[in-house]
Amino acid sequence: MAVPDRGADRVYIYQVHSTNHVERIRTMTLPPGTGPRHVLFSQVKNGKTSMFLISELDNTINAFSFAYGNHGNKSLDLNETLHISHLQRVSTLDATGRRTKPMNADVASELAVSHDGRFLYASNRNTESVEKADTIAIYSLDADATKPLRFLGLNSTQGKIPRHFSLSSDSRNRFIAVANQVTNDLFIFNRNLKTGFLEEVAGYYSFGKLDLTTKVGPMNVIWD
């Protein structure tokens, strides 16, 4: 189990024992100004476990590999057998991999991996311009590579402050639903299964008029 601490620039790794005892077994210290927000574990067909960490202060995604000793037996003492390797850091904004400074206009928010393990998605919230729509960054994902993520491009969310998005629950993840908090709306996009990019709008719902003085728009979207 992983718990990011935004203020401390750390990620705490815990083992949950069969006795319901929770033990902290690792403390991952990140560069100052990282601002870790969410983590996502992904296990693909080859059995490898990866962890992706999105950070909202420097707008990066860090990729880690998790190796379990004793032939992958997670029920044993992971404090002795778990090995975590940092693989890569990429930007959520472009292909440079650069970190941004804290308190900049861009704030990364959510991430997701497609069921087939081929694509990773990350949303960006721009707090500077109301007119300019925000984006979802798209990466190809190769779990066997030493640097598993490759930036492919950005897609518009058609709204402002995509605090959360999610892939549809069908086996192919044919759709992506995006909750835009400030523009107070929900967009559902078709997903190109070959390229990973978002395509035409498949659905739209407005929760009410735009009101920049409040933050009462949609915060989360989950598929059944």
PyRosetta script that sets phi, psi and omega in degrees:
from pyrosetta import init, pose_from_sequence

init()
pose = pose_from_sequence("MAVPDRGADRVYIYQVHSTNHVERIRTMTLPPGTGPRHVLFSQVKNGKTSMFLISELDNTINAFSFAYGNHGNKSLDLNETLHISHLQRVSTLDATGRRTKPMNADVASELAVSHDGRFLYASNRNTESVEKADTIAIYSLDADATKPLRFLGLNSTQGKIPRHFSLSSDSRNRFIAVANQVTNDLFIFNRNLKTGFLEEVAGYYSFGKLDLTTKVGPMNVIWD")
pose.set_psi(1, 136.0)
pose.set_omega(1, -177.7)
pose.set_phi(2, -119.7)
pose.set_psi(2, 137.2)
pose.set_omega(2, -179.8)
pose.set_phi(3, -130.0)
pose.set_psi(3, 111.3)
pose.set_omega(3, 177.3)
pose.set_phi(4, -79.9)
pose.set_psi(4, 141.8)
pose.set_omega(4, 177.2)
pose.set_phi(5, -117.8)
pose.set_psi(5, 102.2)
pose.set_omega(5, -174.4)
pose.set_phi(6, -61.8)
pose.set_psi(6, -44.2)
pose.set_omega(6, -175.9)
pose.set_phi(7, -70.9)
pose.set_psi(7, -32.6)
pose.set_omega(7, -177.2)
pose.set_phi(8, -92.7)
pose.set_psi(8, -6.3)
pose.set_omega(8, -175.7)
pose.set_phi(9, 55.0)
pose.set_psi(9, 50.0)
pose.set_omega(9, 179.8)
pose.set_phi(10, -139.2)
pose.set_psi(10, 157.3)
pose.set_omega(10, 169.8)
pose.set_phi(11, -125.4)
pose.set_psi(11, 125.9)
pose.set_omega(11, -179.4)
pose.set_phi(12, -99.8)
pose.set_psi(12, 131.4)
pose.set_omega(12, 179.2)
pose.set_phi(13, -107.6)
pose.set_psi(13, 128.5)
pose.set_omega(13, -177.3)
pose.set_phi(14, -120.7)
pose.set_psi(14, 150.2)
pose.set_omega(14, 168.9)
pose.set_phi(15, -109.3)
pose.set_psi(15, 130.3)
pose.set_omega(15, 176.3)
pose.set_phi(16, -98.4)
pose.set_psi(16, 111.5)
pose.set_omega(16, -176.5)
pose.set_phi(17, -81.0)
pose.set_psi(17, 163.7)
pose.set_omega(17, 179.9)
pose.set_phi(18, -64.1)
pose.set_psi(18, -19.8)
pose.set_omega(18, 179.3)
pose.set_phi(19, -85.5)
pose.set_psi(19, 10.0)
pose.set_omega(19, -176.7)
pose.set_phi(20, 68.6)
pose.set_psi(20, 15.0)
pose.set_omega(20, 175.1)
pose.set_phi(21, -87.1)
pose.set_psi(21, 131.1)
pose.set_omega(21, 179.9)
pose.set_phi(22, -105.9)
pose.set_psi(22, 126.1)
pose.set_omega(22, -175.6)
pose.set_phi(23, -125.3)
pose.set_psi(23, 129.0)
pose.set_omega(23, 174.0)
pose.set_phi(24, -77.1)
pose.set_psi(24, 125.8)
pose.set_omega(24, -176.4)
pose.set_phi(25, -116.9)
pose.set_psi(25, -14.2)
pose.set_omega(25, 177.7)
pose.set_phi(26, -147.9)
pose.set_psi(26, 148.5)
pose.set_omega(26, 168.1)
pose.set_phi(27, -125.4)
pose.set_psi(27, 114.5)
pose.set_omega(27, -179.8)
pose.set_phi(28, -96.7)
pose.set_psi(28, 116.5)
pose.set_omega(28, -178.4)
pose.set_phi(29, -98.0)
pose.set_psi(29, 127.1)
pose.set_omega(29, -176.6)
pose.set_phi(30, -105.8)
pose.set_psi(30, 163.2)
pose.set_omega(30, 178.0)
pose.set_phi(31, -59.1)
pose.set_psi(31, 145.4)
pose.set_omega(31, 177.7)
pose.set_phi(32, -55.9)
pose.set_psi(32, 139.2)
pose.set_omega(32, 180.0)
pose.set_phi(33, 84.4)
pose.set_psi(33, 13.7)
pose.set_omega(33, 178.7)
pose.set_phi(34, -75.8)
pose.set_psi(34, -50.5)
pose.set_omega(34, 179.7)
pose.set_phi(35, 69.9)
pose.set_psi(35, 56.5)
pose.set_omega(35, -178.7)
pose.set_phi(36, -58.6)
pose.set_psi(36, 134.1)
pose.set_omega(36, -175.1)
pose.set_phi(37, -114.6)
pose.set_psi(37, -61.5)
pose.set_omega(37, -177.6)
pose.set_phi(38, -131.3)
pose.set_psi(38, 151.4)
pose.set_omega(38, 173.0)
pose.set_phi(39, -122.3)
pose.set_psi(39, 154.5)
pose.set_omega(39, -180.0)
pose.set_phi(40, -141.6)
pose.set_psi(40, 126.6)
pose.set_omega(40, 174.2)
pose.set_phi(41, -94.8)
pose.set_psi(41, 142.0)
pose.set_omega(41, 179.3)
pose.set_phi(42, -137.7)
pose.set_psi(42, 128.2)
pose.set_omega(42, 177.0)
pose.set_phi(43, -123.8)
pose.set_psi(43, 115.6)
pose.set_omega(43, -175.6)
pose.set_phi(44, -98.3)
pose.set_psi(44, -175.0)
pose.set_omega(44, -170.7)
pose.set_phi(45, -60.7)
pose.set_psi(45, -29.2)
pose.set_omega(45, -178.3)
pose.set_phi(46, -77.6)
pose.set_psi(46, 0.2)
pose.set_omega(46, 176.6)
pose.set_phi(47, 86.3)
pose.set_psi(47, -2.7)
pose.set_omega(47, 179.8)
pose.set_phi(48, -74.7)
pose.set_psi(48, 142.3)
pose.set_omega(48, 176.6)
pose.set_phi(49, -107.5)
pose.set_psi(49, 127.3)
pose.set_omega(49, 177.2)
pose.set_phi(50, -119.4)
pose.set_psi(50, 149.6)
pose.set_omega(50, 172.5)
pose.set_phi(51, -122.6)
pose.set_psi(51, 131.7)
pose.set_omega(51, 177.6)
pose.set_phi(52, -115.1)
pose.set_psi(52, 131.8)
pose.set_omega(52, -177.5)
pose.set_phi(53, -118.9)
pose.set_psi(53, 121.6)
pose.set_omega(53, 175.2)
pose.set_phi(54, -102.1)
pose.set_psi(54, 137.0)
pose.set_omega(54, -175.0)
pose.set_phi(55, -124.4)
pose.set_psi(55, 135.2)
pose.set_omega(55, -170.7)
pose.set_phi(56, -95.6)
pose.set_psi(56, -7.6)
pose.set_omega(56, 177.4)
pose.set_phi(57, -92.5)
pose.set_psi(57, -42.0)
pose.set_omega(57, 178.5)
pose.set_phi(58, -103.1)
pose.set_psi(58, 2.3)
pose.set_omega(58, 175.2)
pose.set_phi(59, 53.5)
pose.set_psi(59, 59.1)
pose.set_omega(59, 179.0)
pose.set_phi(60, -131.9)
pose.set_psi(60, 162.7)
pose.set_omega(60, 167.0)
pose.set_phi(61, -121.6)
pose.set_psi(61, 127.2)
pose.set_omega(61, 175.4)
pose.set_phi(62, -106.7)
pose.set_psi(62, 133.8)
pose.set_omega(62, 179.7)
pose.set_phi(63, -107.3)
pose.set_psi(63, 134.3)
pose.set_omega(63, -179.8)
pose.set_phi(64, -130.1)
pose.set_psi(64, 150.0)
pose.set_omega(64, 170.7)
pose.set_phi(65, -107.3)
pose.set_psi(65, 142.8)
pose.set_omega(65, 177.7)
pose.set_phi(66, -113.8)
pose.set_psi(66, 121.4)
pose.set_omega(66, 177.7)
pose.set_phi(67, -116.3)
pose.set_psi(67, 125.6)
pose.set_omega(67, -179.1)
pose.set_phi(68, -103.8)
pose.set_psi(68, 126.1)
pose.set_omega(68, 177.3)
pose.set_phi(69, -71.0)
pose.set_psi(69, -178.7)
pose.set_omega(69, 178.6)
pose.set_phi(70, 54.2)
pose.set_psi(70, 45.4)
pose.set_omega(70, 175.4)
pose.set_phi(71, 59.8)
pose.set_psi(71, 35.8)
pose.set_omega(71, 174.9)
pose.set_phi(72, 78.8)
pose.set_psi(72, 14.1)
pose.set_omega(72, -179.6)
pose.set_phi(73, -75.9)
pose.set_psi(73, 105.0)
pose.set_omega(73, -176.7)
pose.set_phi(74, -81.2)
pose.set_psi(74, -6.2)
pose.set_omega(74, -178.1)
pose.set_phi(75, -81.6)
pose.set_psi(75, -12.2)
pose.set_omega(75, -180.0)
pose.set_phi(76, -84.2)
pose.set_psi(76, -176.7)
pose.set_omega(76, -177.3)
pose.set_phi(77, -73.1)
pose.set_psi(77, 101.9)
pose.set_omega(77, -177.8)
pose.set_phi(78, -71.9)
pose.set_psi(78, -16.7)
pose.set_omega(78, 177.7)
pose.set_phi(79, -61.1)
pose.set_psi(79, -26.3)
pose.set_omega(79, -179.8)
pose.set_phi(80, -99.8)
pose.set_psi(80, -27.4)
pose.set_omega(80, -170.3)
pose.set_phi(81, -108.8)
pose.set_psi(81, -17.8)
pose.set_omega(81, -176.9)
pose.set_phi(82, -77.7)
pose.set_psi(82, 130.5)
pose.set_omega(82, 176.6)
pose.set_phi(83, -123.1)
pose.set_psi(83, 123.4)
pose.set_omega(83, -179.0)
pose.set_phi(84, -112.2)
pose.set_psi(84, 128.1)
pose.set_omega(84, 179.3)
pose.set_phi(85, -120.9)
pose.set_psi(85, 134.0)
pose.set_omega(85, 174.3)
pose.set_phi(86, -83.2)
pose.set_psi(86, 125.3)
pose.set_omega(86, -175.2)
pose.set_phi(87, -101.2)
pose.set_psi(87, -38.8)
pose.set_omega(87, -167.7)
pose.set_phi(88, -167.8)
pose.set_psi(88, 150.8)
pose.set_omega(88, 169.0)
pose.set_phi(89, -127.6)
pose.set_psi(89, 129.5)
pose.set_omega(89, 178.2)
pose.set_phi(90, -127.5)
pose.set_psi(90, 157.9)
pose.set_omega(90, 175.8)
pose.set_phi(91, -85.1)
pose.set_psi(91, 149.1)
pose.set_omega(91, 173.7)
pose.set_phi(92, -85.9)
pose.set_psi(92, -4.7)
pose.set_omega(92, -172.6)
pose.set_phi(93, -105.4)
pose.set_psi(93, -27.2)
pose.set_omega(93, -176.9)
pose.set_phi(94, -164.3)
pose.set_psi(94, -168.9)
pose.set_omega(94, -175.8)
pose.set_phi(95, -91.3)
pose.set_psi(95, 3.7)
pose.set_omega(95, -173.0)
pose.set_phi(96, -76.5)
pose.set_psi(96, -29.9)
pose.set_omega(96, -174.6)
pose.set_phi(97, 81.0)
pose.set_psi(97, 6.4)
pose.set_omega(97, -176.6)
pose.set_phi(98, -72.6)
pose.set_psi(98, 152.3)
pose.set_omega(98, 171.9)
pose.set_phi(99, -92.2)
pose.set_psi(99, 144.1)
pose.set_omega(99, 172.9)
pose.set_phi(100, -97.0)
pose.set_psi(100, 161.7)
pose.set_omega(100, 178.8)
pose.set_phi(101, -81.1)
pose.set_psi(101, 148.8)
pose.set_omega(101, 176.1)
pose.set_phi(102, -57.6)
pose.set_psi(102, 152.6)
pose.set_omega(102, 179.5)
pose.set_phi(103, 69.2)
pose.set_psi(103, 22.5)
pose.set_omega(103, 173.3)
pose.set_phi(104, -82.5)
pose.set_psi(104, 176.9)
pose.set_omega(104, -173.6)
pose.set_phi(105, -74.4)
pose.set_psi(105, -20.8)
pose.set_omega(105, -176.1)
pose.set_phi(106, -99.5)
pose.set_psi(106, 139.1)
pose.set_omega(106, -177.9)
pose.set_phi(107, -138.1)
pose.set_psi(107, 110.7)
pose.set_omega(107, 178.3)
pose.set_phi(108, -68.9)
pose.set_psi(108, 153.1)
pose.set_omega(108, -174.2)
pose.set_phi(109, -133.2)
pose.set_psi(109, -62.7)
pose.set_omega(109, -169.7)
pose.set_phi(110, -127.3)
pose.set_psi(110, 159.9)
pose.set_omega(110, 174.7)
pose.set_phi(111, -145.5)
pose.set_psi(111, 155.7)
pose.set_omega(111, -178.9)
pose.set_phi(112, -154.7)
pose.set_psi(112, 153.5)
pose.set_omega(112, 177.4)
pose.set_phi(113, -120.0)
pose.set_psi(113, 136.2)
pose.set_omega(113, 178.5)
pose.set_phi(114, -67.3)
pose.set_psi(114, 154.4)
pose.set_omega(114, -176.7)
pose.set_phi(115, -58.6)
pose.set_psi(115, -32.4)
pose.set_omega(115, -179.1)
pose.set_phi(116, -80.6)
pose.set_psi(116, -2.2)
pose.set_omega(116, 177.4)
pose.set_phi(117, 73.0)
pose.set_psi(117, 15.3)
pose.set_omega(117, -175.4)
pose.set_phi(118, -96.4)
pose.set_psi(118, -21.2)
pose.set_omega(118, -174.6)
pose.set_phi(119, -137.1)
pose.set_psi(119, 145.0)
pose.set_omega(119, 172.2)
pose.set_phi(120, -121.2)
pose.set_psi(120, 141.9)
pose.set_omega(120, -178.1)
pose.set_phi(121, -123.3)
pose.set_psi(121, 145.1)
pose.set_omega(121, 178.0)
pose.set_phi(122, -143.8)
pose.set_psi(122, 136.9)
pose.set_omega(122, -178.5)
pose.set_phi(123, -100.1)
pose.set_psi(123, 146.0)
pose.set_omega(123, 179.5)
pose.set_phi(124, -120.1)
pose.set_psi(124, 133.3)
pose.set_omega(124, 176.4)
pose.set_phi(125, -109.9)
pose.set_psi(125, 119.6)
pose.set_omega(125, 176.1)
pose.set_phi(126, -100.1)
pose.set_psi(126, 119.9)
pose.set_omega(126, -173.9)
pose.set_phi(127, -95.7)
pose.set_psi(127, 6.9)
pose.set_omega(127, -173.3)
pose.set_phi(128, -96.2)
pose.set_psi(128, -42.5)
pose.set_omega(128, -173.7)
pose.set_phi(129, -120.2)
pose.set_psi(129, 129.4)
pose.set_omega(129, 176.9)
pose.set_phi(130, -82.2)
pose.set_psi(130, -30.8)
pose.set_omega(130, -175.6)
pose.set_phi(131, -72.3)
pose.set_psi(131, -33.7)
pose.set_omega(131, -175.6)
pose.set_phi(132, -85.7)
pose.set_psi(132, 122.9)
pose.set_omega(132, 179.9)
pose.set_phi(133, -67.7)
pose.set_psi(133, 153.2)
pose.set_omega(133, 179.5)
pose.set_phi(134, -84.7)
pose.set_psi(134, -178.0)
pose.set_omega(134, -168.9)
pose.set_phi(135, -135.7)
pose.set_psi(135, 160.3)
pose.set_omega(135, 166.1)
pose.set_phi(136, -118.5)
pose.set_psi(136, 123.5)
pose.set_omega(136, 177.9)
pose.set_phi(137, -84.0)
pose.set_psi(137, 143.3)
pose.set_omega(137, -177.0)
pose.set_phi(138, -123.3)
pose.set_psi(138, 133.4)
pose.set_omega(138, -179.7)
pose.set_phi(139, -129.3)
pose.set_psi(139, 143.3)
pose.set_omega(139, 166.4)
pose.set_phi(140, -79.1)
pose.set_psi(140, 149.8)
pose.set_omega(140, -175.1)
pose.set_phi(141, -128.3)
pose.set_psi(141, 123.8)
pose.set_omega(141, 176.7)
pose.set_phi(142, -127.6)
pose.set_psi(142, 100.6)
pose.set_omega(142, -174.2)
pose.set_phi(143, -65.1)
pose.set_psi(143, -18.7)
pose.set_omega(143, -179.6)
pose.set_phi(144, -86.2)
pose.set_psi(144, -13.1)
pose.set_omega(144, -176.2)
pose.set_phi(145, -82.5)
pose.set_psi(145, 152.9)
pose.set_omega(145, 176.8)
pose.set_phi(146, -69.1)
pose.set_psi(146, -28.3)
pose.set_omega(146, 171.9)
pose.set_phi(147, -121.7)
pose.set_psi(147, 94.2)
pose.set_omega(147, -167.0)
pose.set_phi(148, -73.4)
pose.set_psi(148, -19.4)
pose.set_omega(148, -173.6)
pose.set_phi(149, -105.7)
pose.set_psi(149, 136.0)
pose.set_omega(149, 174.1)
pose.set_phi(150, -131.0)
pose.set_psi(150, 121.3)
pose.set_omega(150, -177.8)
pose.set_phi(151, -65.7)
pose.set_psi(151, 127.8)
pose.set_omega(151, 179.8)
pose.set_phi(152, -104.2)
pose.set_psi(152, -35.2)
pose.set_omega(152, -178.8)
pose.set_phi(153, 157.7)
pose.set_psi(153, -172.1)
pose.set_omega(153, -178.1)
pose.set_phi(154, -122.5)
pose.set_psi(154, 143.6)
pose.set_omega(154, 172.1)
pose.set_phi(155, -119.1)
pose.set_psi(155, 142.6)
pose.set_omega(155, 177.5)
pose.set_phi(156, -72.2)
pose.set_psi(156, 143.5)
pose.set_omega(156, 174.4)
pose.set_phi(157, -91.2)
pose.set_psi(157, -2.7)
pose.set_omega(157, -179.3)
pose.set_phi(158, 65.3)
pose.set_psi(158, 12.9)
pose.set_omega(158, -179.2)
pose.set_phi(159, -161.5)
pose.set_psi(159, -170.9)
pose.set_omega(159, -174.6)
pose.set_phi(160, -114.9)
pose.set_psi(160, 140.1)
pose.set_omega(160, 175.7)
pose.set_phi(161, 59.9)
pose.set_psi(161, 70.4)
pose.set_omega(161, 174.9)
pose.set_phi(162, -74.8)
pose.set_psi(162, 81.2)
pose.set_omega(162, -176.7)
pose.set_phi(163, -62.9)
pose.set_psi(163, -30.3)
pose.set_omega(163, -178.2)
pose.set_phi(164, -150.4)
pose.set_psi(164, 150.4)
pose.set_omega(164, 171.7)
pose.set_phi(165, -148.4)
pose.set_psi(165, 164.0)
pose.set_omega(165, 177.5)
pose.set_phi(166, -153.5)
pose.set_psi(166, 148.7)
pose.set_omega(166, 175.3)
pose.set_phi(167, -80.8)
pose.set_psi(167, 144.9)
pose.set_omega(167, 179.2)
pose.set_phi(168, -63.1)
pose.set_psi(168, 153.9)
pose.set_omega(168, -170.1)
pose.set_phi(169, -83.0)
pose.set_psi(169, -2.5)
pose.set_omega(169, 177.1)
pose.set_phi(170, -68.7)
pose.set_psi(170, 163.6)
pose.set_omega(170, -171.2)
pose.set_phi(171, -62.6)
pose.set_psi(171, -25.7)
pose.set_omega(171, -177.6)
pose.set_phi(172, -101.7)
pose.set_psi(172, -1.6)
pose.set_omega(172, -177.6)
pose.set_phi(173, 50.6)
pose.set_psi(173, 59.0)
pose.set_omega(173, -173.9)
pose.set_phi(174, -70.9)
pose.set_psi(174, -18.9)
pose.set_omega(174, -175.9)
pose.set_phi(175, -131.2)
pose.set_psi(175, 156.8)
pose.set_omega(175, 170.6)
pose.set_phi(176, -127.2)
pose.set_psi(176, 125.7)
pose.set_omega(176, 176.6)
pose.set_phi(177, -101.6)
pose.set_psi(177, 131.7)
pose.set_omega(177, -176.4)
pose.set_phi(178, -121.8)
pose.set_psi(178, 125.5)
pose.set_omega(178, 177.1)
pose.set_phi(179, -99.0)
pose.set_psi(179, 109.1)
pose.set_omega(179, 179.0)
pose.set_phi(180, -93.9)
pose.set_psi(180, 110.2)
pose.set_omega(180, -170.7)
pose.set_phi(181, -67.5)
pose.set_psi(181, -49.3)
pose.set_omega(181, -172.3)
pose.set_phi(182, -75.7)
pose.set_psi(182, -40.7)
pose.set_omega(182, 176.9)
pose.set_phi(183, -79.2)
pose.set_psi(183, -3.3)
pose.set_omega(183, 169.1)
pose.set_phi(184, 61.1)
pose.set_psi(184, 46.4)
pose.set_omega(184, -177.6)
pose.set_phi(185, -146.1)
pose.set_psi(185, 168.9)
pose.set_omega(185, 179.9)
pose.set_phi(186, -129.4)
pose.set_psi(186, 127.1)
pose.set_omega(186, 176.2)
pose.set_phi(187, -115.6)
pose.set_psi(187, 138.5)
pose.set_omega(187, 172.5)
pose.set_phi(188, -115.0)
pose.set_psi(188, 122.7)
pose.set_omega(188, -178.0)
pose.set_phi(189, -109.8)
pose.set_psi(189, 143.1)
pose.set_omega(189, 166.2)
pose.set_phi(190, -68.9)
pose.set_psi(190, 144.7)
pose.set_omega(190, 178.9)
pose.set_phi(191, -112.7)
pose.set_psi(191, 127.7)
pose.set_omega(191, 176.1)
pose.set_phi(192, -73.3)
pose.set_psi(192, 116.1)
pose.set_omega(192, -173.1)
pose.set_phi(193, -71.8)
pose.set_psi(193, -20.4)
pose.set_omega(193, 179.6)
pose.set_phi(194, -87.8)
pose.set_psi(194, -44.9)
pose.set_omega(194, -175.8)
pose.set_phi(195, -95.0)
pose.set_psi(195, -21.4)
pose.set_omega(195, -177.1)
pose.set_phi(196, 87.2)
pose.set_psi(196, -12.0)
pose.set_omega(196, -174.4)
pose.set_phi(197, -75.9)
pose.set_psi(197, 153.8)
pose.set_omega(197, 173.1)
pose.set_phi(198, -76.2)
pose.set_psi(198, 140.7)
pose.set_omega(198, -179.1)
pose.set_phi(199, -119.0)
pose.set_psi(199, -135.6)
pose.set_omega(199, -173.2)
pose.set_phi(200, -66.6)
pose.set_psi(200, 155.7)
pose.set_omega(200, 178.8)
pose.set_phi(201, -72.6)
pose.set_psi(201, 126.2)
pose.set_omega(201, 179.5)
pose.set_phi(202, -98.5)
pose.set_psi(202, -17.6)
pose.set_omega(202, -179.7)
pose.set_phi(203, -166.5)
pose.set_psi(203, 153.4)
pose.set_omega(203, -178.9)
pose.set_phi(204, -149.3)
pose.set_psi(204, 142.0)
pose.set_omega(204, 174.4)
pose.set_phi(205, -145.8)
pose.set_psi(205, 133.3)
pose.set_omega(205, 176.1)
pose.set_phi(206, -102.6)
pose.set_psi(206, 132.5)
pose.set_omega(206, 178.6)
pose.set_phi(207, -91.8)
pose.set_psi(207, 0.4)
pose.set_omega(207, -179.2)
pose.set_phi(208, 144.5)
pose.set_psi(208, -179.7)
pose.set_omega(208, -176.4)
pose.set_phi(209, -71.4)
pose.set_psi(209, 158.1)
pose.set_omega(209, 176.9)
pose.set_phi(210, -69.8)
pose.set_psi(210, 128.6)
pose.set_omega(210, 177.7)
pose.set_phi(211, -138.3)
pose.set_psi(211, 102.4)
pose.set_omega(211, -175.3)
pose.set_phi(212, -73.7)
pose.set_psi(212, -10.0)
pose.set_omega(212, -179.6)
pose.set_phi(213, -83.2)
pose.set_psi(213, -9.1)
pose.set_omega(213, -178.2)
pose.set_phi(214, -125.4)
pose.set_psi(214, 169.6)
pose.set_omega(214, 174.8)
pose.set_phi(215, -128.9)
pose.set_psi(215, 53.8)
pose.set_omega(215, -172.9)
pose.set_phi(216, -103.5)
pose.set_psi(216, 12.4)
pose.set_omega(216, -179.5)
pose.set_phi(217, -74.8)
pose.set_psi(217, -179.1)
pose.set_omega(217, -177.1)
pose.set_phi(218, -62.7)
pose.set_psi(218, 136.3)
pose.set_omega(218, -176.7)
pose.set_phi(219, -106.5)
pose.set_psi(219, -17.0)
pose.set_omega(219, -171.1)
pose.set_phi(220, -159.6)
pose.set_psi(220, 148.6)
pose.set_omega(220, 174.8)
pose.set_phi(221, -142.4)
pose.set_psi(221, 127.8)
pose.set_omega(221, -176.5)
pose.set_phi(222, -130.8)
pose.set_psi(222, 135.4)
pose.set_omega(222, 175.9)
pose.set_phi(223, -86.9)
pose.set_psi(223, 146.1)
pose.set_omega(223, 176.0)
pose.set_phi(224, -77.1)
pose.dump_pdb("model.pdb")
